[in-house]
Amino acid sequence: MLSLVIPVYNEAAILPLTEETVRKVLLGASIDYEIVFVNDGSRDRTWEIISRLHKQNARIRGINLAHNV
């Protein structure tokens, strides 16, 4: 299984498109995968969107850091 780790910071506007694009590429290549979004203290709705994506697809995971360092 491929674990793809993607750091994000204030990416609410493009996060769904990012997930969709990566998912399509990996599925198209028949790669077993998980996507781990690491929220680096975003101040927008990034964490909310990661949580929603996880509910829609168990292959999506999230790590929520309290602040950007």
PyMOL Python script that loads the backbone (N, CA, C, O; Angstrom):
from pymol import cmd

cmd.read_pdbstr("""\
ATOM      1  N   MET A   1       0.848  -1.178   0.000  1.00  0.00           N
ATOM      2  CA  MET A   1       0.000   0.000   0.000  1.00  0.00           C
ATOM      3  C   MET A   1       0.893   1.240   0.000  1.00  0.00           C
ATOM      4  O   MET A   1       1.909   1.301   0.692  1.00  0.00           O
ATOM      5  N   LEU A   2       0.488   2.205  -0.781  1.00  0.00           N
ATOM      6  CA  LEU A   2       1.162   3.493  -0.841  1.00  0.00           C
ATOM      7  C   LEU A   2       0.480   4.441   0.135  1.00  0.00           C
ATOM      8  O   LEU A   2      -0.740   4.607   0.104  1.00  0.00           O
ATOM      9  N   SER A   3       1.275   5.061   1.002  1.00  0.00           N
ATOM     10  CA  SER A   3       0.764   6.105   1.892  1.00  0.00           C
ATOM     11  C   SER A   3       1.297   7.434   1.382  1.00  0.00           C
ATOM     12  O   SER A   3       2.500   7.693   1.421  1.00  0.00           O
ATOM     13  N   LEU A   4       0.392   8.264   0.906  1.00  0.00           N
ATOM     14  CA  LEU A   4       0.764   9.564   0.380  1.00  0.00           C
ATOM     15  C   LEU A   4       0.463  10.606   1.448  1.00  0.00           C
ATOM     16  O   LEU A   4      -0.690  10.781   1.843  1.00  0.00           O
ATOM     17  N   VAL A   5       1.498  11.300   1.915  1.00  0.00           N
ATOM     18  CA  VAL A   5       1.345  12.308   2.963  1.00  0.00           C
ATOM     19  C   VAL A   5       1.408  13.684   2.303  1.00  0.00           C
ATOM     20  O   VAL A   5       2.378  14.025   1.625  1.00  0.00           O
ATOM     21  N   ILE A   6       0.346  14.467   2.521  1.00  0.00           N
ATOM     22  CA  ILE A   6       0.253  15.787   1.903  1.00  0.00           C
ATOM     23  C   ILE A   6       0.066  16.840   2.989  1.00  0.00           C
ATOM     24  O   ILE A   6      -0.991  16.887   3.618  1.00  0.00           O
ATOM     25  N   PRO A   7       1.076  17.693   3.228  1.00  0.00           N
ATOM     26  CA  PRO A   7       0.900  18.778   4.193  1.00  0.00           C
ATOM     27  C   PRO A   7       0.000  19.855   3.602  1.00  0.00           C
ATOM     28  O   PRO A   7       0.121  20.190   2.424  1.00  0.00           O
ATOM     29  N   VAL A   8      -0.902  20.398   4.415  1.00  0.00           N
ATOM     30  CA  VAL A   8      -1.818  21.438   3.952  1.00  0.00           C
ATOM     31  C   VAL A   8      -1.891  22.575   4.960  1.00  0.00           C
ATOM     32  O   VAL A   8      -1.811  22.359   6.169  1.00  0.00           O
ATOM     33  N   TYR A   9      -2.043  23.775   4.447  1.00  0.00           N
ATOM     34  CA  TYR A   9      -2.206  24.968   5.281  1.00  0.00           C
ATOM     35  C   TYR A   9      -3.130  25.929   4.549  1.00  0.00           C
ATOM     36  O   TYR A   9      -2.781  26.450   3.490  1.00  0.00           O
ATOM     37  N   ASN A  10      -4.303  26.161   5.112  1.00  0.00           N
ATOM     38  CA  ASN A  10      -5.310  27.036   4.509  1.00  0.00           C
ATOM     39  C   ASN A  10      -5.604  26.642   3.058  1.00  0.00           C
ATOM     40  O   ASN A  10      -5.536  27.466   2.146  1.00  0.00           O
ATOM     41  N   GLU A  11      -5.929  25.372   2.874  1.00  0.00           N
ATOM     42  CA  GLU A  11      -6.171  24.828   1.540  1.00  0.00           C
ATOM     43  C   GLU A  11      -7.635  24.452   1.311  1.00  0.00           C
ATOM     44  O   GLU A  11      -7.931  23.659   0.417  1.00  0.00           O
ATOM     45  N   ALA A  12      -8.543  25.002   2.094  1.00  0.00           N
ATOM     46  CA  ALA A  12      -9.957  24.623   1.995  1.00  0.00           C
ATOM     47  C   ALA A  12     -10.496  24.754   0.574  1.00  0.00           C
ATOM     48  O   ALA A  12     -11.298  23.928   0.139  1.00  0.00           O
ATOM     49  N   ALA A  13     -10.073  25.761  -0.137  1.00  0.00           N
ATOM     50  CA  ALA A  13     -10.619  26.016  -1.469  1.00  0.00           C
ATOM     51  C   ALA A  13     -10.231  24.951  -2.489  1.00  0.00           C
ATOM     52  O   ALA A  13     -10.991  24.692  -3.422  1.00  0.00           O
ATOM     53  N   ILE A  14      -9.064  24.330  -2.329  1.00  0.00           N
ATOM     54  CA  ILE A  14      -8.617  23.368  -3.339  1.00  0.00           C
ATOM     55  C   ILE A  14      -8.507  21.933  -2.833  1.00  0.00           C
ATOM     56  O   ILE A  14      -8.206  21.028  -3.611  1.00  0.00           O
ATOM     57  N   LEU A  15      -8.744  21.715  -1.563  1.00  0.00           N
ATOM     58  CA  LEU A  15      -8.584  20.378  -0.986  1.00  0.00           C
ATOM     59  C   LEU A  15      -9.456  19.313  -1.650  1.00  0.00           C
ATOM     60  O   LEU A  15      -8.940  18.236  -1.951  1.00  0.00           O
ATOM     61  N   PRO A  16     -10.739  19.549  -1.896  1.00  0.00           N
ATOM     62  CA  PRO A  16     -11.539  18.516  -2.569  1.00  0.00           C
ATOM     63  C   PRO A  16     -11.007  18.165  -3.960  1.00  0.00           C
ATOM     64  O   PRO A  16     -11.017  16.996  -4.346  1.00  0.00           O
ATOM     65  N   LEU A  17     -10.549  19.154  -4.705  1.00  0.00           N
ATOM     66  CA  LEU A  17      -9.991  18.895  -6.030  1.00  0.00           C
ATOM     67  C   LEU A  17      -8.681  18.115  -5.925  1.00  0.00           C
ATOM     68  O   LEU A  17      -8.416  17.219  -6.727  1.00  0.00           O
ATOM     69  N   THR A  18      -7.874  18.460  -4.942  1.00  0.00           N
ATOM     70  CA  THR A  18      -6.623  17.729  -4.724  1.00  0.00           C
ATOM     71  C   THR A  18      -6.908  16.262  -4.443  1.00  0.00           C
ATOM     72  O   THR A  18      -6.288  15.382  -5.040  1.00  0.00           O
ATOM     73  N   GLU A  19      -7.839  15.996  -3.542  1.00  0.00           N
ATOM     74  CA  GLU A  19      -8.185  14.612  -3.199  1.00  0.00           C
ATOM     75  C   GLU A  19      -8.714  13.875  -4.414  1.00  0.00           C
ATOM     76  O   GLU A  19      -8.319  12.737  -4.670  1.00  0.00           O
ATOM     77  N   GLU A  20      -9.599  14.506  -5.165  1.00  0.00           N
ATOM     78  CA  GLU A  20     -10.196  13.865  -6.338  1.00  0.00           C
ATOM     79  C   GLU A  20      -9.130  13.529  -7.391  1.00  0.00           C
ATOM     80  O   GLU A  20      -9.135  12.436  -7.958  1.00  0.00           O
ATOM     81  N   THR A  21      -8.232  14.461  -7.644  1.00  0.00           N
ATOM     82  CA  THR A  21      -7.188  14.256  -8.640  1.00  0.00           C
ATOM     83  C   THR A  21      -6.253  13.121  -8.246  1.00  0.00           C
ATOM     84  O   THR A  21      -5.959  12.240  -9.053  1.00  0.00           O
ATOM     85  N   VAL A  22      -5.790  13.148  -7.006  1.00  0.00           N
ATOM     86  CA  VAL A  22      -4.878  12.098  -6.525  1.00  0.00           C
ATOM     87  C   VAL A  22      -5.577  10.742  -6.544  1.00  0.00           C
ATOM     88  O   VAL A  22      -4.996   9.749  -6.983  1.00  0.00           O
ATOM     89  N   ARG A  23      -6.814  10.698  -6.073  1.00  0.00           N
ATOM     90  CA  ARG A  23      -7.572   9.437  -6.045  1.00  0.00           C
ATOM     91  C   ARG A  23      -7.713   8.849  -7.444  1.00  0.00           C
ATOM     92  O   ARG A  23      -7.492   7.654  -7.641  1.00  0.00           O
ATOM     93  N   LYS A  24      -8.078   9.677  -8.411  1.00  0.00           N
ATOM     94  CA  LYS A  24      -8.260   9.188  -9.778  1.00  0.00           C
ATOM     95  C   LYS A  24      -6.963   8.646 -10.365  1.00  0.00           C
ATOM     96  O   LYS A  24      -6.968   7.616 -11.038  1.00  0.00           O
ATOM     97  N   VAL A  25      -5.867   9.328 -10.116  1.00  0.00           N
ATOM     98  CA  VAL A  25      -4.575   8.867 -10.632  1.00  0.00           C
ATOM     99  C   VAL A  25      -4.199   7.525 -10.005  1.00  0.00           C
ATOM    100  O   VAL A  25      -3.791   6.603 -10.712  1.00  0.00           O
ATOM    101  N   LEU A  26      -4.333   7.412  -8.687  1.00  0.00           N
ATOM    102  CA  LEU A  26      -3.943   6.181  -8.005  1.00  0.00           C
ATOM    103  C   LEU A  26      -4.857   5.019  -8.375  1.00  0.00           C
ATOM    104  O   LEU A  26      -4.383   3.906  -8.599  1.00  0.00           O
ATOM    105  N   LEU A  27      -6.155   5.265  -8.440  1.00  0.00           N
ATOM    106  CA  LEU A  27      -7.079   4.198  -8.846  1.00  0.00           C
ATOM    107  C   LEU A  27      -6.844   3.801 -10.299  1.00  0.00           C
ATOM    108  O   LEU A  27      -6.914   2.621 -10.640  1.00  0.00           O
ATOM    109  N   GLY A  28      -6.569   4.774 -11.148  1.00  0.00           N
ATOM    110  CA  GLY A  28      -6.303   4.504 -12.548  1.00  0.00           C
ATOM    111  C   GLY A  28      -5.065   3.646 -12.755  1.00  0.00           C
ATOM    112  O   GLY A  28      -4.964   2.896 -13.726  1.00  0.00           O
ATOM    113  N   ALA A  29      -4.121   3.772 -11.819  1.00  0.00           N
ATOM    114  CA  ALA A  29      -2.890   2.980 -11.879  1.00  0.00           C
ATOM    115  C   ALA A  29      -3.011   1.699 -11.062  1.00  0.00           C
ATOM    116  O   ALA A  29      -2.034   0.966 -10.908  1.00  0.00           O
ATOM    117  N   SER A  30      -4.200   1.427 -10.541  1.00  0.00           N
ATOM    118  CA  SER A  30      -4.466   0.232  -9.712  1.00  0.00           C
ATOM    119  C   SER A  30      -3.524   0.136  -8.511  1.00  0.00           C
ATOM    120  O   SER A  30      -3.022  -0.939  -8.185  1.00  0.00           O
ATOM    121  N   ILE A  31      -3.295   1.273  -7.864  1.00  0.00           N
ATOM    122  CA  ILE A  31      -2.430   1.329  -6.687  1.00  0.00           C
ATOM    123  C   ILE A  31      -3.289   1.362  -5.436  1.00  0.00           C
ATOM    124  O   ILE A  31      -4.174   2.207  -5.300  1.00  0.00           O
ATOM    125  N   ASP A  32      -3.020   0.425  -4.513  1.00  0.00           N
ATOM    126  CA  ASP A  32      -3.679   0.431  -3.208  1.00  0.00           C
ATOM    127  C   ASP A  32      -3.065   1.590  -2.419  1.00  0.00           C
ATOM    128  O   ASP A  32      -1.842   1.687  -2.318  1.00  0.00           O
ATOM    129  N   TYR A  33      -3.883   2.450  -1.871  1.00  0.00           N
ATOM    130  CA  TYR A  33      -3.359   3.688  -1.301  1.00  0.00           C
ATOM    131  C   TYR A  33      -4.126   4.132  -0.063  1.00  0.00           C
ATOM    132  O   TYR A  33      -5.216   3.648   0.241  1.00  0.00           O
ATOM    133  N   GLU A  34      -3.504   5.074   0.633  1.00  0.00           N
ATOM    134  CA  GLU A  34      -4.169   5.928   1.609  1.00  0.00           C
ATOM    135  C   GLU A  34      -3.580   7.320   1.412  1.00  0.00           C
ATOM    136  O   GLU A  34      -2.413   7.471   1.050  1.00  0.00           O
ATOM    137  N   ILE A  35      -4.402   8.323   1.656  1.00  0.00           N
ATOM    138  CA  ILE A  35      -3.941   9.706   1.586  1.00  0.00           C
ATOM    139  C   ILE A  35      -4.023  10.282   2.994  1.00  0.00           C
ATOM    140  O   ILE A  35      -5.080  10.256   3.624  1.00  0.00           O
ATOM    141  N   VAL A  36      -2.904  10.801   3.479  1.00  0.00           N
ATOM    142  CA  VAL A  36      -2.855  11.394   4.814  1.00  0.00           C
ATOM    143  C   VAL A  36      -2.625  12.893   4.640  1.00  0.00           C
ATOM    144  O   VAL A  36      -1.545  13.329   4.240  1.00  0.00           O
ATOM    145  N   PHE A  37      -3.656  13.668   4.947  1.00  0.00           N
ATOM    146  CA  PHE A  37      -3.519  15.116   4.929  1.00  0.00           C
ATOM    147  C   PHE A  37      -3.074  15.569   6.316  1.00  0.00           C
ATOM    148  O   PHE A  37      -3.701  15.226   7.318  1.00  0.00           O
ATOM    149  N   VAL A  38      -1.984  16.346   6.369  1.00  0.00           N
ATOM    150  CA  VAL A  38      -1.492  16.885   7.634  1.00  0.00           C
ATOM    151  C   VAL A  38      -1.823  18.369   7.652  1.00  0.00           C
ATOM    152  O   VAL A  38      -1.196  19.173   6.963  1.00  0.00           O
ATOM    153  N   ASN A  39      -2.819  18.712   8.455  1.00  0.00           N
ATOM    154  CA  ASN A  39      -3.253  20.094   8.586  1.00  0.00           C
ATOM    155  C   ASN A  39      -2.304  20.820   9.532  1.00  0.00           C
ATOM    156  O   ASN A  39      -2.225  20.498  10.718  1.00  0.00           O
ATOM    157  N   ASP A  40      -1.587  21.800   8.995  1.00  0.00           N
ATOM    158  CA  ASP A  40      -0.550  22.491   9.765  1.00  0.00           C
ATOM    159  C   ASP A  40      -1.084  23.788  10.371  1.00  0.00           C
ATOM    160  O   ASP A  40      -0.552  24.869  10.119  1.00  0.00           O
ATOM    161  N   GLY A  41      -2.147  23.665  11.175  1.00  0.00           N
ATOM    162  CA  GLY A  41      -2.678  24.819  11.901  1.00  0.00           C
ATOM    163  C   GLY A  41      -3.466  25.791  11.047  1.00  0.00           C
ATOM    164  O   GLY A  41      -3.456  26.993  11.311  1.00  0.00           O
ATOM    165  N   SER A  42      -4.141  25.297  10.038  1.00  0.00           N
ATOM    166  CA  SER A  42      -4.923  26.165   9.153  1.00  0.00           C
ATOM    167  C   SER A  42      -5.950  26.979   9.931  1.00  0.00           C
ATOM    168  O   SER A  42      -6.467  26.548  10.962  1.00  0.00           O
ATOM    169  N   ARG A  43      -6.226  28.160   9.408  1.00  0.00           N
ATOM    170  CA  ARG A  43      -7.211  29.035  10.045  1.00  0.00           C
ATOM    171  C   ARG A  43      -8.515  29.081   9.268  1.00  0.00           C
ATOM    172  O   ARG A  43      -9.446  29.790   9.648  1.00  0.00           O
ATOM    173  N   ASP A  44      -8.582  28.324   8.178  1.00  0.00           N
ATOM    174  CA  ASP A  44      -9.812  28.262   7.405  1.00  0.00           C
ATOM    175  C   ASP A  44     -10.522  26.939   7.707  1.00  0.00           C
ATOM    176  O   ASP A  44     -10.343  26.386   8.792  1.00  0.00           O
ATOM    177  N   ARG A  45     -11.305  26.433   6.793  1.00  0.00           N
ATOM    178  CA  ARG A  45     -12.094  25.217   7.027  1.00  0.00           C
ATOM    179  C   ARG A  45     -11.365  23.941   6.604  1.00  0.00           C
ATOM    180  O   ARG A  45     -12.001  22.907   6.398  1.00  0.00           O
ATOM    181  N   THR A  46     -10.049  24.003   6.473  1.00  0.00           N
ATOM    182  CA  THR A  46      -9.279  22.851   5.991  1.00  0.00           C
ATOM    183  C   THR A  46      -9.561  21.595   6.810  1.00  0.00           C
ATOM    184  O   THR A  46      -9.825  20.540   6.234  1.00  0.00           O
ATOM    185  N   TRP A  47      -9.511  21.682   8.130  1.00  0.00           N
ATOM    186  CA  TRP A  47      -9.724  20.490   8.949  1.00  0.00           C
ATOM    187  C   TRP A  47     -11.137  19.946   8.791  1.00  0.00           C
ATOM    188  O   TRP A  47     -11.333  18.731   8.745  1.00  0.00           O
ATOM    189  N   GLU A  48     -12.100  20.816   8.711  1.00  0.00           N
ATOM    190  CA  GLU A  48     -13.493  20.404   8.501  1.00  0.00           C
ATOM    191  C   GLU A  48     -13.626  19.613   7.185  1.00  0.00           C
ATOM    192  O   GLU A  48     -14.332  18.606   7.126  1.00  0.00           O
ATOM    193  N   ILE A  49     -12.958  20.072   6.166  1.00  0.00           N
ATOM    194  CA  ILE A  49     -13.025  19.394   4.870  1.00  0.00           C
ATOM    195  C   ILE A  49     -12.301  18.055   4.914  1.00  0.00           C
ATOM    196  O   ILE A  49     -12.783  17.077   4.342  1.00  0.00           O
ATOM    197  N   ILE A  50     -11.159  17.992   5.578  1.00  0.00           N
ATOM    198  CA  ILE A  50     -10.456  16.711   5.743  1.00  0.00           C
ATOM    199  C   ILE A  50     -11.364  15.711   6.452  1.00  0.00           C
ATOM    200  O   ILE A  50     -11.451  14.552   6.045  1.00  0.00           O
ATOM    201  N   SER A  51     -12.027  16.144   7.490  1.00  0.00           N
ATOM    202  CA  SER A  51     -12.937  15.270   8.238  1.00  0.00           C
ATOM    203  C   SER A  51     -14.072  14.775   7.345  1.00  0.00           C
ATOM    204  O   SER A  51     -14.438  13.601   7.399  1.00  0.00           O
ATOM    205  N   ARG A  52     -14.625  15.658   6.531  1.00  0.00           N
ATOM    206  CA  ARG A  52     -15.700  15.273   5.611  1.00  0.00           C
ATOM    207  C   ARG A  52     -15.204  14.279   4.566  1.00  0.00           C
ATOM    208  O   ARG A  52     -15.892  13.306   4.256  1.00  0.00           O
ATOM    209  N   LEU A  53     -14.020  14.522   4.027  1.00  0.00           N
ATOM    210  CA  LEU A  53     -13.454  13.605   3.035  1.00  0.00           C
ATOM    211  C   LEU A  53     -13.224  12.227   3.635  1.00  0.00           C
ATOM    212  O   LEU A  53     -13.439  11.214   2.970  1.00  0.00           O
ATOM    213  N   HIS A  54     -12.790  12.187   4.889  1.00  0.00           N
ATOM    214  CA  HIS A  54     -12.581  10.901   5.570  1.00  0.00           C
ATOM    215  C   HIS A  54     -13.904  10.142   5.724  1.00  0.00           C
ATOM    216  O   HIS A  54     -13.948   8.926   5.541  1.00  0.00           O
ATOM    217  N   LYS A  55     -14.967  10.853   6.056  1.00  0.00           N
ATOM    218  CA  LYS A  55     -16.277  10.208   6.186  1.00  0.00           C
ATOM    219  C   LYS A  55     -16.756   9.632   4.860  1.00  0.00           C
ATOM    220  O   LYS A  55     -17.473   8.631   4.838  1.00  0.00           O
ATOM    221  N   GLN A  56     -16.365  10.254   3.765  1.00  0.00           N
ATOM    222  CA  GLN A  56     -16.761   9.799   2.435  1.00  0.00           C
ATOM    223  C   GLN A  56     -15.873   8.683   1.906  1.00  0.00           C
ATOM    224  O   GLN A  56     -16.299   7.891   1.066  1.00  0.00           O
ATOM    225  N   ASN A  57     -14.643   8.619   2.395  1.00  0.00           N
ATOM    226  CA  ASN A  57     -13.672   7.657   1.880  1.00  0.00           C
ATOM    227  C   ASN A  57     -12.716   7.268   3.004  1.00  0.00           C
ATOM    228  O   ASN A  57     -11.926   8.094   3.463  1.00  0.00           O
ATOM    229  N   ALA A  58     -12.784   6.026   3.444  1.00  0.00           N
ATOM    230  CA  ALA A  58     -11.951   5.556   4.559  1.00  0.00           C
ATOM    231  C   ALA A  58     -10.465   5.557   4.232  1.00  0.00           C
ATOM    232  O   ALA A  58      -9.636   5.416   5.131  1.00  0.00           O
ATOM    233  N   ARG A  59     -10.116   5.713   2.964  1.00  0.00           N
ATOM    234  CA  ARG A  59      -8.697   5.772   2.585  1.00  0.00           C
ATOM    235  C   ARG A  59      -8.078   7.144   2.865  1.00  0.00           C
ATOM    236  O   ARG A  59      -6.865   7.321   2.754  1.00  0.00           O
ATOM    237  N   ILE A  60      -8.922   8.105   3.226  1.00  0.00           N
ATOM    238  CA  ILE A  60      -8.460   9.451   3.553  1.00  0.00           C
ATOM    239  C   ILE A  60      -8.287   9.541   5.062  1.00  0.00           C
ATOM    240  O   ILE A  60      -9.187   9.192   5.826  1.00  0.00           O
ATOM    241  N   ARG A  61      -7.134  10.007   5.475  1.00  0.00           N
ATOM    242  CA  ARG A  61      -6.854  10.172   6.896  1.00  0.00           C
ATOM    243  C   ARG A  61      -6.390  11.621   7.126  1.00  0.00           C
ATOM    244  O   ARG A  61      -5.992  12.319   6.193  1.00  0.00           O
ATOM    245  N   GLY A  62      -6.453  12.038   8.364  1.00  0.00           N
ATOM    246  CA  GLY A  62      -6.013  13.391   8.671  1.00  0.00           C
ATOM    247  C   GLY A  62      -5.271  13.459   9.991  1.00  0.00           C
ATOM    248  O   GLY A  62      -5.573  12.730  10.936  1.00  0.00           O
ATOM    249  N   ILE A  63      -4.308  14.339  10.032  1.00  0.00           N
ATOM    250  CA  ILE A  63      -3.591  14.669  11.265  1.00  0.00           C
ATOM    251  C   ILE A  63      -3.753  16.175  11.418  1.00  0.00           C
ATOM    252  O   ILE A  63      -3.457  16.939  10.499  1.00  0.00           O
ATOM    253  N   ASN A  64      -4.223  16.592  12.587  1.00  0.00           N
ATOM    254  CA  ASN A  64      -4.515  18.005  12.817  1.00  0.00           C
ATOM    255  C   ASN A  64      -3.516  18.589  13.818  1.00  0.00           C
ATOM    256  O   ASN A  64      -3.618  18.337  15.018  1.00  0.00           O
ATOM    257  N   LEU A  65      -2.571  19.355  13.332  1.00  0.00           N
ATOM    258  CA  LEU A  65      -1.600  20.021  14.208  1.00  0.00           C
ATOM    259  C   LEU A  65      -2.210  21.318  14.721  1.00  0.00           C
ATOM    260  O   LEU A  65      -2.922  22.009  13.992  1.00  0.00           O
ATOM    261  N   ALA A  66      -1.934  21.637  15.949  1.00  0.00           N
ATOM    262  CA  ALA A  66      -2.570  22.781  16.599  1.00  0.00           C
ATOM    263  C   ALA A  66      -2.124  24.127  16.028  1.00  0.00           C
ATOM    264  O   ALA A  66      -2.898  25.084  16.025  1.00  0.00           O
ATOM    265  N   HIS A  67      -0.885  24.208  15.547  1.00  0.00           N
ATOM    266  CA  HIS A  67      -0.416  25.486  15.028  1.00  0.00           C
ATOM    267  C   HIS A  67       0.662  25.253  13.995  1.00  0.00           C
ATOM    268  O   HIS A  67       1.253  24.176  13.914  1.00  0.00           O
ATOM    269  N   ASN A  68       0.902  26.265  13.221  1.00  0.00           N
ATOM    270  CA  ASN A  68       1.911  26.215  12.163  1.00  0.00           C
ATOM    271  C   ASN A  68       3.256  26.562  12.768  1.00  0.00           C
ATOM    272  O   ASN A  68       3.417  27.605  13.403  1.00  0.00           O
ATOM    273  N   VAL A  69       4.217  25.680  12.565  1.00  0.00           N
ATOM    274  CA  VAL A  69       5.569  25.940  13.105  1.00  0.00           C
ATOM    275  C   VAL A  69       6.576  26.045  11.994  1.00  0.00           C
ATOM    276  O   VAL A  69       7.760  26.260  12.253  1.00  0.00           O
TER     277      VAL A  69
END
""", "prot")
cmd.dss("prot")
cmd.show_as("cartoon", "prot")
cmd.util.cbc("prot")
cmd.orient("prot")
